[in-house]
Amino acid sequence: MLQVVTGFGETGAALCRAPGVGMIAFTGSTATAKRVMAACAETLTPVLVECGGKDPLLVDADADLAAAADAAVWGGMSNSGQTCVGVERVYVHEAVADAFTAKVVAKAEALRPGAFGPMTLRGHLADALARGGRAVVGGPASVRPPYVDPVVLVEVPEDSAAVTEETFGPLLVVNRVRDMDEAVERANAGGYGLGATVFAEKRGTEIAARLRCGMVSVNSVIAFAGIPALPFGGTGDSGFGRIHGEDGLRAFTRPQAVARQRWAPPIAVTTFRRSSRAVRALVAVTRLRHGR
């Protein structure tokens, strides 16, 4: 039976503290997830949390730049940029950074603000520009409620809010790196660890394996979300636990171990009625098996 209950914070708090709830699966911000976990701790209710992300896209020197640029813009701007596993920051090899950025700019400039709803990203944009970042598409004037035009920033310092905090809007940061080692280091530097994307001809899978996140798409974007058999979830500030796939099904179950004796043991040791002969036999068998 499926029962839907709607409400605000008070409803959620009551659900977390209600006795008899088997499990709470929460999707939302990291800060709220911590409050949910604290509430569930009162009744020892298990929790699965899927929080936000600051998902990176890595572009190697041998990548298909047209496909990578298309993925970056769609991953960063679709759904008004309000996708938990959407692309928010790009690390592109310096050998192809100019060509890649030009393709991103062309694609982003072709978008129209009618596709975007209202959201707040003024703070991230202002902070990035104040720290030396450059807007190659849009800028402060792009935020014009109730719409926001696409914004693409380059040369943004790694400690700026636009790189470290979830923007959840049509803002894409593109920073060049000397190689994929630096790209991986930057991608893993933040607290989030939800999804990621890698575009590379030869080393895509190798690079993906080095990323600290729950899901990676190689030479495509957000592909893991469209494959029901793959587990979905993150690590770090992006939460823990999985939905989808076998791991997701197991998350909503509890294991039970059952041992059934089918015949009498040759040496009865788990009884106070055991004899000294049984103990000597057990010691002999243990020494024979383990060599001591």
C-alpha positions as CSV (number, residue, x, y, z in Angstrom):
1,M,0.0,0.0,0.0
2,L,1.2,3.5,-0.9
3,Q,0.2,6.4,1.3
4,V,1.1,10.0,0.5
5,V,1.4,12.6,3.2
6,T,2.3,16.2,2.4
7,G,3.4,18.9,4.7
8,F,6.2,21.2,5.8
9,G,9.0,20.8,8.4
10,E,6.7,19.9,11.2
11,T,5.3,16.9,9.2
12,G,8.8,15.7,8.4
13,A,9.9,16.0,12.0
14,A,6.8,14.0,13.2
15,L,7.6,11.3,10.7
16,C,11.2,11.1,11.9
17,R,10.2,10.7,15.5
18,A,7.2,8.4,15.0
19,P,7.6,5.0,16.5
20,G,7.3,2.0,14.1
21,V,8.8,3.7,11.0
22,G,11.0,1.2,9.4
23,M,13.3,3.6,7.5
24,I,13.6,7.2,6.4
25,A,14.9,8.0,2.9
26,F,15.6,11.7,2.6
27,T,16.5,13.8,-0.4
28,G,17.5,17.4,0.1
29,S,20.3,19.7,1.4
30,T,23.2,18.5,3.5
31,A,22.2,20.8,6.4
32,T,18.7,19.4,6.5
33,A,19.9,15.9,6.2
34,K,21.9,16.3,9.4
35,R,18.7,17.5,11.2
36,V,16.8,14.5,9.9
37,M,19.5,12.2,11.1
38,A,19.5,13.8,14.6
39,A,15.7,13.4,14.8
40,C,15.8,9.8,13.7
41,A,18.5,9.0,16.2
42,E,15.9,9.5,19.0
43,T,14.1,6.3,17.8
44,L,17.1,4.6,16.2
45,T,15.3,4.8,12.8
46,P,17.6,3.9,9.9
47,V,18.3,6.7,7.5
48,L,19.2,6.9,3.8
49,V,20.2,10.4,2.7
50,E,20.7,11.7,-0.8
51,C,22.0,15.3,-0.6
52,G,23.2,17.8,-3.2
53,G,26.3,17.8,-5.3
54,K,28.9,19.9,-7.1
55,D,29.4,17.5,-9.9
56,P,32.5,17.9,-12.1
57,L,33.0,17.1,-15.7
58,L,36.6,16.3,-16.8
59,V,37.8,16.8,-20.4
60,D,41.0,15.1,-21.5
61,A,43.1,16.2,-24.4
62,D,41.9,13.4,-26.6
63,A,38.2,13.9,-25.9
64,D,35.5,14.5,-28.5
65,L,35.2,18.2,-27.8
66,A,31.9,18.7,-29.6
67,A,30.3,15.9,-27.5
68,A,31.9,17.1,-24.3
69,A,30.7,20.7,-24.8
70,D,27.2,19.6,-25.6
71,A,27.2,17.4,-22.5
72,A,28.6,20.3,-20.3
73,V,25.9,22.7,-21.5
74,W,23.0,20.3,-21.3
75,G,24.2,18.9,-17.9
76,G,24.7,22.4,-16.5
77,M,21.7,24.2,-18.0
78,S,18.9,21.6,-18.4
79,N,16.0,21.8,-15.9
80,S,17.1,25.4,-15.2
81,G,20.4,24.0,-13.8
82,Q,18.4,22.6,-11.0
83,T,19.6,19.0,-11.1
84,C,21.3,17.3,-8.2
85,V,23.6,15.4,-10.6
86,G,23.9,18.2,-13.1
87,V,27.2,19.5,-14.3
88,E,28.4,22.5,-12.2
89,R,32.2,22.7,-12.8
90,V,34.4,21.6,-15.7
91,Y,38.1,20.8,-15.7
92,V,39.5,20.8,-19.2
93,H,43.0,19.9,-20.3
94,E,44.9,23.1,-21.2
95,A,45.8,21.6,-24.6
96,V,42.1,21.8,-25.7
97,A,40.8,24.4,-23.2
98,D,40.4,27.2,-25.7
99,A,38.6,25.1,-28.4
100,F,36.4,23.5,-25.8
101,T,35.4,26.7,-24.1
102,A,34.6,28.3,-27.5
103,K,32.2,25.4,-28.2
104,V,30.6,25.8,-24.8
105,V,30.2,29.5,-25.3
106,A,28.5,29.1,-28.6
107,K,26.1,26.5,-27.3
108,A,25.2,28.4,-24.1
109,E,24.7,31.7,-26.0
110,A,22.2,30.0,-28.2
111,L,19.9,29.2,-25.2
112,R,17.0,31.4,-24.4
113,P,15.9,32.4,-20.9
114,G,12.4,31.3,-21.4
115,A,13.7,27.8,-20.6
116,F,14.8,28.9,-17.2
117,G,12.7,29.6,-14.1
118,P,13.6,31.8,-11.1
119,M,16.4,30.8,-8.8
120,T,19.1,32.6,-6.8
121,L,22.7,32.6,-7.8
122,R,23.7,36.2,-7.4
123,G,26.0,35.5,-4.5
124,H,28.0,32.8,-6.3
125,L,28.3,34.9,-9.4
126,A,29.3,38.0,-7.5
127,D,31.9,36.1,-5.4
128,A,33.4,34.5,-8.4
129,L,33.8,37.8,-10.3
130,A,35.2,39.5,-7.2
131,R,37.9,36.8,-6.9
132,G,39.1,37.2,-10.5
133,G,36.8,35.0,-12.4
134,R,35.6,36.1,-15.9
135,A,32.2,35.7,-17.4
136,V,32.4,34.5,-21.0
137,V,28.6,34.1,-21.2
138,G,26.3,36.3,-19.3
139,G,27.2,38.1,-16.1
140,P,25.5,40.0,-13.2
141,A,22.8,41.3,-15.6
142,S,21.9,37.7,-16.4
143,V,20.0,37.6,-13.1
144,R,16.8,39.4,-13.9
145,P,13.9,37.9,-11.9
146,P,11.9,35.9,-12.6
147,Y,14.5,34.6,-15.1
148,V,18.2,33.9,-15.2
149,D,20.1,33.9,-18.5
150,P,22.8,31.2,-18.9
151,V,26.1,32.1,-17.2
152,V,29.5,30.6,-18.0
153,L,32.6,31.6,-15.9
154,V,36.3,30.9,-16.5
155,E,39.4,31.3,-14.4
156,V,37.4,31.0,-11.2
157,P,39.5,30.4,-8.0
158,E,38.9,26.9,-6.5
159,D,38.0,28.4,-3.1
160,S,35.1,30.5,-4.4
161,A,31.5,29.7,-3.6
162,A,30.8,29.0,-7.3
163,V,33.2,26.1,-7.1
164,T,32.7,24.8,-3.6
165,E,28.9,25.3,-3.0
166,E,26.0,23.9,-4.9
167,T,24.6,26.6,-7.1
168,F,21.5,24.8,-8.4
169,G,21.1,27.2,-11.3
170,P,22.2,27.8,-14.9
171,L,25.8,28.6,-14.0
172,L,28.8,26.7,-15.3
173,V,32.4,27.1,-14.2
174,V,35.1,26.1,-16.8
175,N,38.6,26.0,-15.5
176,R,41.7,24.7,-17.4
177,V,44.1,22.3,-15.8
178,R,47.6,21.1,-16.9
179,D,46.6,17.4,-16.9
180,M,44.1,15.0,-15.7
181,D,46.0,14.4,-12.5
182,E,45.3,18.0,-11.5
183,A,41.7,17.6,-12.8
184,V,41.1,14.7,-10.5
185,E,42.7,16.5,-7.6
186,R,40.4,19.5,-8.0
187,A,37.4,17.3,-8.6
188,N,38.0,15.4,-5.3
189,A,38.9,18.5,-3.3
190,G,35.4,19.5,-2.3
191,G,33.1,18.0,0.3
192,Y,30.5,16.7,-2.1
193,G,30.7,13.4,-3.9
194,L,27.6,12.7,-5.8
195,G,28.1,12.2,-9.6
196,A,30.7,13.1,-12.2
197,T,31.4,12.9,-15.9
198,V,34.6,12.1,-17.8
199,F,35.2,12.7,-21.5
200,A,38.4,11.0,-22.8
201,E,39.2,8.7,-25.7
202,K,41.8,6.4,-24.1
203,R,41.8,6.9,-20.3
204,G,38.1,7.5,-19.5
205,T,37.5,4.5,-17.3
206,E,40.9,4.9,-15.6
207,I,40.2,8.5,-14.7
208,A,36.6,7.7,-13.6
209,A,37.9,5.1,-11.1
210,R,40.0,7.8,-9.3
211,L,37.1,10.1,-8.6
212,R,35.6,10.3,-5.1
213,C,31.9,10.0,-6.0
214,G,29.1,7.6,-6.1
215,M,28.4,7.6,-9.9
216,V,30.4,8.4,-13.1
217,S,29.4,8.7,-16.7
218,V,32.2,8.2,-19.3
219,N,31.7,10.0,-22.6
220,S,28.1,10.8,-21.8
221,V,26.4,12.9,-19.1
222,I,24.1,11.7,-16.3
223,A,23.8,8.3,-18.1
224,F,23.9,6.4,-14.8
225,A,20.6,7.9,-13.8
226,G,18.9,6.3,-16.8
227,I,20.1,2.7,-16.0
228,P,17.8,1.3,-13.3
229,A,20.2,-1.5,-12.5
230,L,22.9,0.9,-11.3
231,P,22.9,2.1,-7.7
232,F,22.3,5.8,-7.2
233,G,23.8,7.8,-4.4
234,G,26.8,9.6,-3.2
235,T,29.5,10.0,-0.5
236,G,30.7,12.8,1.8
237,D,28.4,15.8,1.9
238,S,26.3,14.2,-0.8
239,G,25.0,11.6,1.7
240,F,25.1,7.8,2.0
241,G,23.1,4.8,1.1
242,R,21.8,3.8,-2.4
243,I,18.6,3.7,-4.3
244,H,18.1,1.8,-7.6
245,G,19.6,-1.6,-8.5
246,E,20.3,-4.5,-6.2
247,D,22.1,-2.2,-3.7
248,G,19.1,0.1,-3.6
249,L,16.7,-2.7,-2.9
250,R,18.9,-4.1,-0.2
251,A,19.0,-0.6,1.4
252,F,15.3,-0.9,2.2
253,T,15.5,-4.4,3.7
254,R,17.2,-5.9,6.7
255,P,19.4,-9.0,6.6
256,Q,18.6,-11.9,8.8
257,A,21.1,-14.7,9.4
258,V,19.6,-18.2,10.0
259,A,21.7,-21.2,11.1
260,R,19.9,-24.7,11.2
261,Q,21.6,-27.8,12.6
262,R,21.0,-30.7,10.2
263,W,22.9,-33.4,12.1
264,A,24.6,-33.9,15.4
265,P,28.2,-32.5,15.4
266,P,31.0,-35.1,15.7
267,I,32.5,-33.1,18.6
268,A,30.0,-31.4,20.9
269,V,31.7,-28.3,22.3
270,T,28.9,-25.7,22.8
271,T,27.6,-27.4,25.9
272,F,28.5,-27.6,29.5
273,R,28.1,-31.4,29.1
274,R,31.2,-31.7,26.9
275,S,33.8,-34.1,28.0
276,S,37.6,-33.6,28.4
277,R,38.0,-36.0,25.5
278,A,35.9,-33.8,23.3
279,V,38.1,-30.8,24.2
280,R,41.3,-32.7,23.4
281,A,39.8,-33.8,20.1
282,L,38.8,-30.2,19.2
283,V,42.3,-29.0,20.0
284,A,43.8,-31.7,17.8
285,V,41.5,-30.9,14.9
286,T,42.3,-27.1,15.3
287,R,46.0,-27.7,15.2
288,L,45.7,-30.0,12.2
289,R,43.7,-27.4,10.4
290,H,45.7,-24.3,11.3
291,G,49.1,-25.8,12.0
292,R,49.3,-24.6,15.6
